[in-house]
């Protein structure tokens, strides 16, 4: 089985990773579903915008106001499941070839903004589970930051900068598009199935 078509990662036929492969199939179907939902709304919104107009829409836009809670949740779900998928591929690659990067590094290399969003927003809000996060990151973790920009939705569109007691802090870059990310993952993991 080919795990990663770009890095040419394969599970040899004589290896037994049935549970891992089943988990990848399940997550792949879920990721495709979330992508299809968001892509459908993006297409409808694009249909309302003349091709020569650039758009940045955040907040109470009547074109997608009722769908916005589901779009925001789709980003949360996709970030968690996407990181799980990429991480499991990285883990399998490491089992087959110990010289491969650590699974966490593999995820950071492939989807850096998604993993940051997952760690600070989708997996748990940094504000509710603080580590070494600065004030701007804590506040950014609960900021509803999905917006429509030009032709698609993006999460993490705002970067906060705050100054408190003379110390200035900024939130990390977490800007990513679910549908653009999915298109890139399709090239890598499912080029034949076109998810």
Secondary structure, DSSP 8 states (H G I E B T S, - for coil): -EEETTTTEE--TT---HHHHHHHHHHHHHHHHHHHHHHHHHHHHHTTS-TT---EE-S--TTTTTTHHHHHHHHHHHHHHHHHHHHHHHHHHHHH-TTS--HHHHHHHH-HHHHHHIIIIISS-TTTS-SS--HHHHHHTTS---EEETTEEEB-----EEEETTEEEE-----B-HHHHHHHHHHHH-TTTT-
